[in-house]
Structures are given as C-alpha cells and as structure tokens.
C-alpha cells in the first residue's frame, strides 16, 4: 500500500506551518481599522490571553513532548527530564541574551538592551522586540513536527497561530497609539508575524543535525517561550490596574489551548 505521506518531508511541513501561524498576526492586526482609540484594558486582556495560550503550548506541546521523545529514544525517566530541563535553561538564556544585547523597546516598560537604542527609530525598536518574541515561537512549531508527530505539531501550530491573533492586534494598536497611521500599523504588525517562519526554518535545520537532539531542542523552544511569558508579557500586562483581568485572561487562554491540545492529541 502506498504511503499517504513522505515522512521525510514532515519537518518541512513544520516550516510551512510556522509560516501559516505567523500569518495569523495579520488577522489580529486588522482590528486596528475598527479601534476608535488606544484601549489599554483591551490590549492587556488580549496579550494575557496570548500568554496563556503560549504557556499551555510550551508545557503540553514542547516540554512534556520532549520528555516523551527522550524516553522513546531510550533514555531513562530521570535522564529524559534532565535533558529537557537543560534545554529549558538554554532556551531561557538564549532569549535573555537577545534581550540583553539587542536594542529593543517594550510598549510599557520602555527601552531595553544595548545602550545605543537611542540611535534607532522607535518603530524599529518595536519591530526588534516582536522579532525576539516570534523567533522562538516559529522554532517551536518547526521542531514540533519532527519525529513524524503530525498531531503534536498541528496542535502547537494551531496554538501559536491562535495567540498570534491577539498579539497582532496589540502590536498594531500600540503603534497606532504612538502616532503611526492605521495602514502603517497594520502592515508593520503583519510583517513582524512573517518573521516567525525564520524561526521555523532554523528549527528544521537544527533537527537535521541529529534526531537525538530532538528532546533538547523541544526543551529549548519551551524554555524560550516560558522566559518570554514570565519576563515580558506578564510584567507588561500587570503594570496598570488590569492585573486581575489579565490573570483571568491568561487562565482562559491556557484552558483554550489545553482543550485543543487534547482534542488534536
């Protein structure tokens, strides 16, 4: 019987899935055309929902999947967990390094990174900040399709695409609030979503080195996402009076992603 899929091409399907997930940013950015003005409460709610989706995706689609993958390769339970934990810390350090050395700007917390940030136009600081977010997300989608695990990859790609919708909206509205036109805000937010496939392509190439690194890379991608949630999204959404709303929106996002993970899994 002829196989329906060429399993050697599945990782490249993951790269395509990261492109589709990144394109969902444009869908959310369309909301800038109907926003009457900057709405901090709505921005925090949307970004917190996105953080909840990312959190569930990191745990169920990457970290737990990485432990199972290591066990399937032949590692013991303790070794499997240790490998993924190592990947988590490597991913966290990687994103921290990007934050520390690359100049960028957050919507609420201001400028971060190298001291020469003042030499860059504010719009490019925003773009760099979103790129830092989207790269590990795309990488996560790319590596999740490895090991011929279509269901896990599809679930994670759906989750990343889902959280990209409110993220695209929040980015476009924030750009509108600092003086850019609706069309320009929409275009920039959409383009930042297209940076995600670069991470997906990197994830696919990294897996080409050896499949035994798959659990470590899954942990790496999961750690990168956890760092972004804890170090950037949650602090930004809790700086104003919407902390309780943001918490519940995060929980809703987590529950939605957990539901779809079980549904697809």
N, C-alpha and C positions, 0 to 999 in steps of 0.2 A: 504493500500500500504506500502510495506517495505521501510524504510528509507535507503538511499544510505550510509549516514554517521552516525556513532555513535558520536554525538556531544560532548559527554563527553571525547572523545579521541582527539579532535581538539587541545587543548593546547599542547598535546604531539606531535602532528604533527608539532607544532611550534618549539619544541625542535629539531625534526629531520630537520626542515627547517634551523635552525641555524647551524646545522652540515653541511648541503649542502652549505650554504652561506659561512661558514668558509673555506670549501674545495676549494672555488674559489681562495683563496690565492695561492694555489699550481699552479693553471693555470697561474697566473701572474708571479709567480716565475720562470716558465720555460724560461722566457725571458732572464734570466741570462746566458743561454747557447749560446745566439746569440749576446750578448753585447760585442763589442770589447774592451771597456774600460768604466770607470766611466763617465757618461754623466749627469752633474748637471742640465742642461736645461731640459732634458727629465724627470729626476726624479721630478723636481718641477712641470712640466706640468701634470704628472700622479697623483702626490699627490694632486694637486689642483683640478683636475677633481674628484678625490675621495672625496675631501672635499665638492664639490658642490653636489654630489650625497647624501652624508650624511646630508647636510643641508636640502635638499628637503625632504629626508626621515624623518628627525626629525620633520619638520614642518607639512607635509601633513599626514604622516603615524603614528605619535605619538601625537603631541601637539593638532592638530585640531581633530584627532580621539578621544583623551582624553576628550576634551570639549564636543563632541557629546555624548560620552559614559556617562558622568556625567549627561547630560540633559536627556538621556533616562532612567537613574536610577530614576530621579525625582528632581534633583537639579535645581535651577533657573539658568538663564544665568550667572548672576554675581557670584553665588556660584560655578558654573561649571568652569568658567575661573579662579577663585581664587584657587580652588583645584589644577588645572593643573599648575598654576603659582607656587604654593607651591611645587609641585613635581619637577618642573624645577630647583628651587633653591636647593632642597635637592639633586637632581642628580648632579648638578654642584659642590656642597660642597663635595659630595662623591668622585668624580674624583679628585678634588683639594686635598682632604685628601690623596688619593692614591699617587698622585704626590709628596706631601709634605713629607710623612713618608716612602715611599718605594723607595729605591735607584734604579735609572734607568738612562739611557743616551739617549739623542736625537742625531740625525745624524748631526745636525748643531749647536745646542745650547749647546751641551756638557752635563755634569753630573748634575743631579737634585736629590732632595730627601734627605734622611738621610745622615749624614756626613760620614758614613762608606762605601761609594760607592767604595773607592779605594781598599777595601778588596774583591771585586767581580771582576771576569774576565769580560773584556769588552763585550764579547759575551752575557753573562747573563744579563748585563745591557740593552743591546738591546732587548733581549727576554722579560724582565720585562716591558720595555716601550711599546712593541707591545701588551703584555697581558693587560696592562691598557687600551689600545685602544679597544681591541677586546671584553673584558668582557661586557661593556655596549651595544655594538652592538649586541652581542648574546642575551643579556637580552631583548633588544628591539624587536628582532624577536620573541622570546619566548612569550612575553606578547601580541604581536600584534595579535596572533591567538585566544586570549581569547574572550569571548562574541560571539563565533561561527562566527566570522568575517573572513571568509576564504579569501575574495578578498583583504581586507586590509593587512592581514598577508602575502599573496602571493606577493603583491606589495612591501612591505617592505623587505621581504626576497630577492626578486629579486634585489632591490636597494642595499642592503648591500652586496650581492654577487658581484654585478657589481663593487662597489667601492673597494672590496677586491682584484680584479684583478690587478689594478694599484698599490695598496698598497703592494701586494706580490712582484710585480716587483721591486718597490722602495726599499723594505727591502732587497731583495736578492742582488740587485746591490750595495747597501750601504755596505753590509757585504763583497762582493767581493772587493770593493774599499779599505777596511781596511786590506786586506791580506788573507782572507779565500778563499778556493777553490770554484769553481763553484758548484760542487756537494754538498759540505757542506753548502754553502749559500742557495742553493735551498731547502735542507732538513730542515734547521732551519726556513726559511721563511714559508715553508709548515706547519711545526709543530705549529708555532705561530697561524696560521689560525684555527687549531684544538682546540685552547683554547676557541674559540668563543662558542661552544656548552655548555661549563660550564656556561656561562652567560645565555644561553637559558634555561638550566635546572633550574638555580636559578630563572629566571623569571617565569617559570611554577610553581615552588614550592611556590613562593611568592603569586601567584594568588590563590593558594589553600587555603589561609587563609580566604579570603572573597572577593567576586566579587565586593563589594562596593569600594574596594581599587584600582580597575582596572584603573580609570581615574588618580589617584595619581601616580600609577606605570608607566603609559604611559608618564606622565609629567616627572617623574624621569628619565626614559630612554632617553627622548628627551633632557632634560637638560644636562645629561651626554654627549650626543653626541655634543650638542652645545658648551659645555665647551672645548671639545677636538678640535673642529674645530677652535675656536677663540684663545685658549691658546697655542695650539701646532702646528697644521698643517699650518695655515695661517702664523704665525711668521716664521716657518721654511722655507716656500716656498717664503717668501718675503725678506729674508736676503741678497740675492745676486741681480744680475742685471736682474732677470727674473720676477720682480713683476707684470708688465703689462701682460705678457704671463700667469702668474699664475692666475691673476684675470679673464682673459677671459676663461681659462680652468675651473675655478670654476663655472663661469656662464654657460658654456656648460654642465658641469656635473649636475648642478641644473636643466637646461632645459630638459636634457635627462630623469632624474628621475621624473620630473613633468609630462612629456609626458607619461611615463609608468605608473605612478600613476593614471592618468586619464584613460588610456587605460584599466588597470586592474580594476579600481574602477567603 
